[in-house]
Amino acid sequence: MRRNDLAAQVARHRLHARLNGAVAALPEQPPTPTYVVDLDAFDTNAADLARRAGGKPVRVATKSLRVPALVERALAAPGFAGLLAYSLREALWLCEQGVSDDIVMGYPSVDRVALERFARSDAALAAITLMVDDVRQLDLLDAVRPTGAPVRLAVDVDAGLHLGPAHLGPKRSPLGDAADVVELAREIERRDGLRLVGVMTYEGQVAGVPDEVPRHRFRSAAVRSVKKASVAQLADRRAEIASALHEVAALEFWNAGGSGSLETSAADPAVTELTAGSGLLVPGLFDHYRSFRPLPAGYFGVPVVRRPSGHVATVAGGGLVASGPAGQDRLPVPWAPPGLHLTSLEGAGEVQTPLGGPGASALLVGELVWFRHAKSGEVAEHVLEAHLLRGNEIVESVPTYRGTGHAW
């Protein structure tokens, strides 16, 4: 074993002991899965994200956290300002709770009940910026809002890589070029009370795809080529759209980026602010980026409940599979202790997960095994609390969104 590999193994053994010891010291043993967030790693990651943003403010992506106390902690970190919410009901709740008075919706909403609540709240109208990319969304908004109610809007512009008829990147907005954007912007300005204040261009094919994956050298090189082409093409498109919009609306912000693309997004002169969230907790999908080396901060623990053989340990649950295209990279990673792997026939199960590997033989019934979820934030949908770790001690246990009684 190489020296670096040995050091990594030792660090994960120490992590296993630290997490187990911290949870064991709690007055009451929490239900499993037990969700722990390492605040030292979280804060270090926040500082690194701000550094990579190069002085441009970073908006907190709430979807990647889903724990109010962690959202507030990120907001309080130097370099962070405002929230990017994923649900209008969530945004209304965050506004009502006083978490932030600067909330941009990351996605359009057609939730009529939430839109009616929004349109009748002066505080929400002042704090929340809705995201749109289609005139039908404006029609729905007009159908529920009082005549002339002032609404802040941003347009979501497609930020994928266009190679002839091919499109690489998230399938988000139908707004592709300056003419499309200006047409919708003019329609917004024609409607009484509606005001265009911002633009979003989320380059998911740059921000959300690992580009230095071990044993995948050629694929990683191809990903880096796509990223380089995307950044260059998008810089030209942003400049063209910004110039065209200058004649239509006075923008307050241009939002872009994600945890994996802060440097390139920040370098674009059209961009005024960035967004990050996953880079705070660092799930499994964020392990292999060339541009940054963040620290894993979020873990969930499940207990060993039986030993089918001397070489297999079976834990209760563990099957917290991430959204996205079904594949190996969407499965949770057994992380601490090291030397564990999912089995090929059962994988990660809802009620039990068998684990093989050289580390399995040393596990005892009742002992916790700690996993990393593949995606940030989604684990919070499965638990009521997040236990915040500082050093070797749980310093606070705080509710997730679900723990506050909400499921958005």
C-alpha positions as CSV (number, residue, x, y, z in Angstrom):
1,M,0.0,0.0,0.0
2,R,1.4,3.4,-0.9
3,R,2.0,6.0,1.8
4,N,-0.8,8.3,0.7
5,D,-3.3,5.4,0.6
6,L,-2.2,4.2,4.1
7,A,-2.6,7.7,5.5
8,A,-6.1,7.9,4.0
9,Q,-7.0,4.5,5.6
10,V,-5.7,5.6,9.0
11,A,-7.7,8.8,8.7
12,R,-10.9,6.9,8.0
13,H,-10.3,4.6,10.9
14,R,-9.9,7.6,13.2
15,L,-13.1,9.2,11.7
16,H,-15.0,6.0,12.5
17,A,-13.8,6.1,16.1
18,R,-14.6,9.8,16.4
19,L,-18.1,9.6,15.0
20,N,-19.0,6.5,17.0
21,G,-17.6,8.1,20.2
22,A,-19.4,11.4,19.6
23,V,-22.8,9.6,19.0
24,A,-22.3,7.2,22.0
25,A,-21.8,10.3,24.3
26,L,-25.3,11.7,23.5
27,P,-27.8,11.5,26.4
28,E,-30.2,9.5,24.2
29,Q,-29.1,7.3,21.3
30,P,-30.7,8.8,18.2
31,P,-32.6,6.6,15.7
32,T,-30.8,5.5,12.6
33,P,-29.9,6.5,10.1
34,T,-27.9,8.9,12.3
35,Y,-26.9,12.0,10.4
36,V,-23.8,13.9,11.5
37,V,-22.2,17.0,10.0
38,D,-18.6,17.8,10.8
39,L,-18.6,21.6,11.4
40,D,-14.9,21.9,11.1
41,A,-15.0,20.5,7.6
42,F,-18.1,22.5,6.8
43,D,-16.5,25.8,7.8
44,T,-13.3,25.0,6.0
45,N,-15.2,24.2,2.8
46,A,-17.2,27.5,3.1
47,A,-14.0,29.4,3.3
48,D,-12.5,27.6,0.3
49,L,-15.7,28.2,-1.7
50,A,-15.5,32.0,-0.9
51,R,-11.9,32.0,-1.9
52,R,-12.6,30.3,-5.2
53,A,-15.4,32.8,-5.9
54,G,-12.8,35.5,-6.2
55,G,-14.7,38.2,-4.4
56,K,-18.1,37.7,-6.0
57,P,-20.8,36.8,-3.5
58,V,-21.9,33.2,-3.2
59,R,-25.6,32.4,-2.8
60,V,-26.4,29.4,-0.7
61,A,-28.2,26.6,-2.5
62,T,-30.7,25.4,0.1
63,K,-31.5,22.2,-1.8
64,S,-28.0,21.0,-1.0
65,L,-28.4,21.5,2.8
66,R,-32.1,21.2,3.8
67,V,-31.2,21.9,7.4
68,P,-32.2,25.4,8.6
69,A,-29.3,25.8,11.0
70,L,-26.8,24.9,8.3
71,V,-28.4,27.3,5.9
72,E,-28.0,30.1,8.5
73,R,-24.4,29.0,9.2
74,A,-23.5,29.2,5.6
75,L,-25.2,32.6,5.2
76,A,-23.1,33.9,8.1
77,A,-19.8,32.8,6.6
78,P,-17.7,35.5,4.9
79,G,-18.3,35.7,1.2
80,F,-21.9,34.3,1.2
81,A,-25.1,36.4,0.6
82,G,-28.6,35.3,-0.1
83,L,-30.3,32.0,-0.8
84,L,-31.2,30.0,-3.8
85,A,-34.4,28.0,-2.9
86,Y,-35.8,25.0,-4.8
87,S,-39.5,25.2,-3.7
88,L,-41.7,28.3,-3.4
89,R,-43.3,26.9,-0.2
90,E,-39.8,26.5,1.2
91,A,-38.9,30.1,0.2
92,L,-42.0,31.4,1.9
93,W,-41.2,29.5,5.1
94,L,-37.6,30.8,5.1
95,C,-38.9,34.3,4.6
96,E,-41.5,33.9,7.4
97,Q,-38.8,32.4,9.8
98,G,-36.5,35.4,9.1
99,V,-33.7,33.3,7.7
100,S,-33.2,35.6,4.8
101,D,-34.8,38.6,3.0
102,D,-32.9,37.8,-0.3
103,I,-34.2,34.6,-1.8
104,V,-34.1,33.7,-5.5
105,M,-36.0,30.7,-6.7
106,G,-33.8,28.3,-8.6
107,Y,-36.7,26.8,-10.5
108,P,-40.1,28.0,-11.8
109,S,-43.1,27.3,-9.7
110,V,-46.6,26.4,-10.8
111,D,-47.8,25.8,-7.3
112,R,-51.0,27.9,-7.3
113,V,-51.5,27.8,-3.6
114,A,-48.0,28.9,-2.9
115,L,-48.2,31.6,-5.6
116,E,-51.4,33.0,-4.1
117,R,-49.7,33.1,-0.6
118,F,-46.7,34.8,-2.2
119,A,-48.7,37.4,-4.1
120,R,-50.6,38.5,-1.0
121,S,-47.6,38.9,1.3
122,D,-45.7,42.2,1.2
123,A,-42.7,40.6,2.9
124,A,-42.6,37.8,0.4
125,L,-43.0,40.1,-2.6
126,A,-40.0,42.1,-1.3
127,A,-37.8,39.2,-0.4
128,I,-38.4,36.5,-3.1
129,T,-37.5,36.6,-6.7
130,L,-39.4,34.1,-8.9
131,M,-37.7,32.2,-11.7
132,V,-39.4,32.0,-15.1
133,D,-38.6,30.8,-18.6
134,D,-42.0,30.6,-20.3
135,V,-44.9,33.1,-20.8
136,R,-47.3,30.5,-19.4
137,Q,-45.7,30.9,-16.0
138,L,-46.4,34.6,-16.3
139,D,-50.1,33.8,-17.1
140,L,-50.4,31.6,-14.1
141,L,-48.9,34.3,-11.9
142,D,-51.2,36.9,-13.3
143,A,-54.2,34.7,-12.6
144,V,-53.5,34.5,-8.9
145,R,-51.9,37.9,-8.0
146,P,-53.8,41.1,-7.1
147,T,-53.8,43.5,-10.0
148,G,-50.5,45.4,-10.1
149,A,-48.9,43.5,-7.2
150,P,-45.1,44.0,-7.6
151,V,-43.3,40.8,-8.4
152,R,-39.5,40.4,-8.8
153,L,-38.6,38.0,-11.6
154,A,-35.4,36.4,-13.0
155,V,-35.1,34.5,-16.2
156,D,-33.4,31.1,-16.4
157,V,-31.4,30.9,-19.6
158,D,-30.1,27.5,-21.0
159,A,-26.4,27.2,-20.2
160,G,-25.7,23.9,-22.0
161,L,-23.0,23.3,-24.6
162,H,-24.5,23.4,-28.1
163,L,-22.6,21.4,-30.7
164,G,-24.8,21.6,-33.8
165,P,-28.0,19.7,-33.0
166,A,-26.4,18.2,-29.9
167,H,-27.0,19.7,-26.4
168,L,-24.8,18.8,-23.5
169,G,-26.0,19.9,-20.0
170,P,-29.1,20.1,-17.9
171,K,-32.4,20.2,-19.8
172,R,-33.7,23.3,-18.0
173,S,-34.7,26.4,-19.9
174,P,-36.1,26.7,-23.4
175,L,-34.4,30.1,-23.6
176,G,-31.4,29.6,-25.8
177,D,-30.3,32.8,-27.4
178,A,-30.5,36.5,-27.0
179,A,-33.7,36.9,-29.1
180,D,-35.5,34.3,-27.0
181,V,-34.5,36.0,-23.8
182,V,-35.3,39.5,-25.0
183,E,-38.8,38.4,-26.2
184,L,-39.7,37.1,-22.7
185,A,-38.1,40.1,-21.0
186,R,-40.2,42.5,-23.1
187,E,-43.3,40.5,-22.2
188,I,-42.4,40.8,-18.5
189,E,-42.0,44.5,-18.8
190,R,-45.4,44.9,-20.6
191,R,-47.3,43.4,-17.6
192,D,-48.2,45.7,-14.8
193,G,-46.2,45.1,-11.6
194,L,-43.8,42.6,-13.1
195,R,-40.1,43.5,-13.0
196,L,-37.2,41.7,-14.4
197,V,-34.3,41.9,-12.0
198,G,-32.0,39.0,-12.7
199,V,-30.7,36.2,-14.9
200,M,-29.6,32.7,-14.1
201,T,-27.3,30.5,-16.3
202,Y,-26.5,27.2,-14.5
203,E,-23.8,25.3,-16.4
204,G,-24.4,21.9,-14.8
205,Q,-22.2,20.1,-17.3
206,V,-19.3,22.1,-15.8
207,A,-20.3,22.5,-12.2
208,G,-21.7,19.0,-11.5
209,V,-19.5,16.5,-13.3
210,P,-16.2,15.1,-11.8
211,D,-13.3,15.5,-14.2
212,E,-10.4,13.5,-12.6
213,V,-11.9,10.1,-11.8
214,P,-9.4,7.3,-10.9
215,R,-9.2,4.5,-13.5
216,H,-11.2,6.7,-16.0
217,R,-8.5,8.7,-17.5
218,F,-9.9,9.0,-21.0
219,R,-13.4,9.8,-19.8
220,S,-12.1,12.4,-17.4
221,A,-10.1,14.0,-20.3
222,A,-13.3,14.1,-22.4
223,V,-15.2,15.7,-19.5
224,R,-12.5,18.4,-19.2
225,S,-12.7,19.1,-22.9
226,V,-16.5,19.5,-22.7
227,K,-16.0,21.8,-19.7
228,K,-13.5,24.0,-21.5
229,A,-15.7,24.3,-24.6
230,S,-18.7,25.0,-22.4
231,V,-17.0,27.8,-20.6
232,A,-15.8,29.5,-23.8
233,Q,-19.1,29.2,-25.6
234,L,-21.1,30.4,-22.6
235,A,-18.9,33.4,-22.1
236,D,-19.8,34.5,-25.6
237,R,-23.5,33.8,-25.2
238,R,-23.7,35.6,-21.8
239,A,-22.0,38.7,-23.3
240,E,-24.5,38.7,-26.2
241,I,-27.5,38.3,-24.0
242,A,-26.3,40.9,-21.4
243,S,-25.9,43.4,-24.2
244,A,-29.3,42.7,-25.6
245,L,-31.0,42.9,-22.2
246,H,-29.4,46.2,-21.4
247,E,-31.9,47.8,-23.7
248,V,-34.9,46.2,-21.9
249,A,-34.3,45.9,-18.2
250,A,-32.0,47.2,-15.4
251,L,-30.7,43.9,-13.9
252,E,-29.7,43.6,-10.3
253,F,-27.9,40.3,-10.6
254,W,-26.6,37.6,-12.9
255,N,-26.4,34.3,-11.1
256,A,-24.2,31.4,-12.3
257,G,-22.1,28.5,-11.4
258,G,-22.1,25.8,-8.8
259,S,-19.6,24.3,-6.4
260,G,-17.7,22.6,-9.2
261,S,-17.3,25.7,-11.4
262,L,-16.8,28.7,-9.2
263,E,-13.5,29.8,-10.7
264,T,-14.7,29.8,-14.4
265,S,-18.1,31.4,-13.5
266,A,-16.5,34.1,-11.4
267,A,-14.1,34.9,-14.2
268,D,-17.0,35.8,-16.6
269,P,-17.6,39.6,-16.4
270,A,-21.3,39.2,-17.0
271,V,-21.7,37.2,-13.8
272,T,-22.3,39.2,-10.6
273,E,-22.9,36.3,-8.1
274,L,-22.4,32.6,-7.8
275,T,-24.3,29.7,-6.1
276,A,-22.9,26.8,-4.1
277,G,-24.2,24.3,-1.7
278,S,-22.9,20.8,-2.4
279,G,-19.4,22.0,-1.8
280,L,-20.2,22.6,1.8
281,L,-21.1,19.0,2.7
282,V,-19.2,17.3,-0.1
283,P,-21.1,14.1,-1.1
284,G,-19.6,11.2,-2.9
285,L,-20.2,12.7,-6.3
286,F,-17.9,15.5,-5.4
287,D,-14.8,13.5,-4.8
288,H,-12.9,13.7,-8.1
289,Y,-12.6,17.3,-9.3
290,R,-9.3,18.7,-10.6
291,S,-10.1,22.3,-9.6
292,F,-10.7,21.8,-5.8
293,R,-10.2,19.3,-3.0
294,P,-13.0,19.8,-0.5
295,L,-13.4,17.9,2.8
296,P,-16.3,15.4,3.3
297,A,-18.5,16.9,6.0
298,G,-21.8,14.9,6.0
299,Y,-22.2,11.3,7.1
300,F,-25.0,8.9,8.0
301,G,-24.5,6.0,10.3
302,V,-26.4,2.7,10.4
303,P,-25.8,-0.3,12.8
304,V,-24.5,-3.7,12.0
305,V,-27.4,-6.0,12.8
306,R,-26.0,-9.4,11.8
307,R,-23.0,-11.3,10.5
308,P,-24.1,-13.8,7.7
309,S,-20.5,-15.0,7.5
310,G,-17.1,-14.1,8.8
311,H,-16.5,-11.9,5.8
312,V,-19.8,-10.1,5.5
313,A,-21.5,-7.6,7.9
314,T,-25.1,-6.6,7.3
315,V,-26.3,-3.2,8.4
316,A,-29.9,-2.0,9.0
317,G,-31.1,0.1,6.0
318,G,-28.5,2.1,4.2
319,G,-30.2,2.2,0.9
320,L,-30.3,6.0,0.5
321,V,-29.9,6.1,-3.2
322,A,-29.4,9.5,-4.9
323,S,-31.5,11.0,-7.7
324,G,-30.3,11.1,-11.3
325,P,-29.5,8.4,-13.8
326,A,-29.4,5.0,-12.2
327,G,-25.9,3.8,-11.8
328,Q,-23.1,2.9,-9.4
329,D,-22.3,6.5,-8.7
330,R,-25.7,7.1,-7.2
331,L,-25.3,4.6,-4.4
332,P,-24.1,5.6,-0.9
333,V,-20.5,4.9,-0.2
334,P,-19.6,2.9,2.9
335,W,-16.8,5.2,4.2
336,A,-15.8,4.6,7.8
337,P,-14.3,2.2,8.7
338,P,-12.4,1.8,5.4
339,G,-12.2,-1.5,3.5
340,L,-15.9,-2.0,2.9
341,H,-17.9,-2.3,-0.3
342,L,-21.5,-3.0,-1.3
343,T,-22.2,-6.4,-2.7
344,S,-23.0,-6.8,-6.4
345,L,-26.2,-8.8,-5.9
346,E,-27.9,-6.7,-3.2
347,G,-26.3,-3.3,-3.4
348,A,-27.8,-0.7,-0.9
349,G,-31.1,-1.9,0.5
350,E,-34.1,-0.2,2.0
351,V,-34.1,-2.5,5.1
352,Q,-30.7,-4.1,5.0
353,T,-27.3,-3.7,3.2
354,P,-24.7,-6.4,3.3
355,L,-21.1,-5.2,3.2
356,G,-18.1,-7.1,2.1
357,G,-14.4,-6.3,1.9
358,P,-11.4,-6.7,4.2
359,G,-13.0,-4.3,6.8
360,A,-16.1,-6.3,7.2
361,S,-14.6,-9.1,9.3
362,A,-13.7,-6.8,12.2
363,L,-17.2,-5.3,12.5
364,L,-19.3,-6.2,15.6
365,V,-23.1,-6.5,15.8
366,G,-24.4,-3.1,17.1
367,E,-21.4,-1.1,15.8
368,L,-22.2,1.8,13.5
369,V,-20.9,2.0,9.9
370,W,-20.7,5.5,8.4
371,F,-21.7,6.2,4.8
372,R,-21.5,9.2,2.5
373,H,-24.5,9.9,0.4
374,A,-23.9,10.3,-3.3
375,K,-25.7,13.7,-3.4
376,S,-25.8,16.6,-1.0
377,G,-29.0,17.5,0.8
378,E,-31.0,14.4,-0.1
379,V,-30.0,12.5,3.0
380,A,-31.9,15.1,5.1
381,E,-35.1,13.9,3.6
382,H,-34.6,10.6,5.5
383,V,-33.9,12.0,9.0
384,L,-35.5,14.4,11.5
385,E,-32.2,15.7,13.0
386,A,-28.7,16.6,12.0
387,H,-26.1,16.2,14.8
388,L,-23.4,18.9,14.5
389,L,-19.9,17.7,15.4
390,R,-17.1,19.9,16.5
391,G,-13.9,18.1,17.2
392,N,-14.9,14.9,19.1
393,E,-18.2,16.2,20.4
394,I,-21.7,16.6,19.2
395,V,-22.3,20.3,20.1
396,E,-25.9,20.6,18.9
397,S,-28.7,18.5,17.4
398,V,-30.9,20.5,15.0
399,P,-33.9,19.7,12.9
400,T,-33.8,19.1,9.2
401,Y,-36.7,20.5,7.0
402,R,-38.5,17.2,7.6
403,G,-37.8,17.6,11.3
404,T,-39.7,20.9,11.3
405,G,-42.7,19.1,9.8
406,H,-42.1,20.1,6.2
407,A,-41.6,18.0,3.1
408,W,-41.1,20.1,0.0
